[in-house]
Amino acid sequence: MRYQEFKDKLKDFVVFTLNDIRKIDPDFYRRRLNEWQDKGYIKKLRRGFYIFSDLLLNEQSLYLIANKLYVPSYVSFEAALSYYGLIPEGVYSMTCVSTKKTSRFKTPITTFLYRSIRPSLFFGYKLVKYMGQAYKMAEIEKVFLDYVYFNPKVADKLDFYEWRFNSEEFLAKADMGKLQQYAIAFKNKKFSVRIKKILEFIKKEQE
C-alpha cells in the first residue's frame, strides 16, 4: 500500500495502531512503518501506536491521544485543572487516571503519565467529542478529589496559595452535593477530613 492511500484510509484517526492498520490491510508490511518514520511521515508514540506527523496538536488532540495510549484511562490532575481554568499555567505533560498499573510514556509530542487507581474509583468523568471521536475528561468535582487524594501533603491554605488554585472559579462551577457523594466513595476517613478542611478554607477565602 502506498503512503497516500494509507493516509487517506486513516485520515479520521488522531492516533492509530497496528490493529487499525490491519483492519484496512490484513497483509500490511510492518517495515513500511519504519520507512515512513525515517521519512518523517509518521511518529511513533509507543510500541504499536502512531500519529501522522502533520497532525494538528492542540489540547484536545492530546487528550484524545492520552485516552488511546493506555486503556482504560481518563484525563485528570493538572491537565484537567487547566481545562477547567482552575490553575493558570499551561501543562507540559499529560497525567491521567487508569485502573492499570502506573506507567509513563515519553513521546515525541509530550510525556503521558498514568496514575493507578482502584476500579471502584474509576468514575466521575465525561465524554467530550472531538473530530468525530470522544475523550474521557474528569468532571470538575472528580479532578479536585483525584488531585487531593494523590497529593496527601495538600492539606491547608499554604498549599493552595502555592498551587495558585482558582477558588472562585471552582465554587462557581462545582456541584458540592456531587463532590460530597464522590468523596464518600473513596471510603477513607482521613481523606474525607482533609476534603472538608480544604473546602472550608476555599469557601472562607471567598467571603
Stockholm file with secondary structure:
# STOCKHOLM 1.0

chainA/1-207         MRYQEFKDKLKDFVVFTLNDIRKIDPDFYRRRLNEWQDKGYIKKLRRGFYIFSDLLLNEQSLYLIANKLYVPSYVSFEAALSYYGLIPEGVYSMTCVSTKKTSRFKTPITTFLYRSIRPSLFFGYKLVKYMGQAYKMAEIEKVFLDYVYFNPKVADKLDFYEWRFNSEEFLAKADMGKLQQYAIAFKNKKFSVRIKKILEFIKKEQE
#=GR chainA/1-207 SS CCHHHHHHHTTTCSSEEHHHHHHHCTTCCTHHHHHHHHTTSEEEEETTEEEETTCCCCHHHHHHHHHHHSSSEEECHHHHHHHTTSSCSCCSEEEEEESSCCEEEECSSCEEEEEECCGGGCCCEEEEEETTEEEEEECHHHHHHHHHHHCTTCCSHHHHHHHTCCHHHHHHHCCHHHHHHHHHHTCCHHHHHHHHHHHHHHHHHTC
#=GC SS_cons         CCHHHHHHHTTTCSSEEHHHHHHHCTTCCTHHHHHHHHTTSEEEEETTEEEETTCCCCHHHHHHHHHHHSSSEEECHHHHHHHTTSSCSCCSEEEEEESSCCEEEECSSCEEEEEECCGGGCCCEEEEEETTEEEEEECHHHHHHHHHHHCTTCCSHHHHHHHTCCHHHHHHHCCHHHHHHHHHHTCCHHHHHHHHHHHHHHHHHTC
//
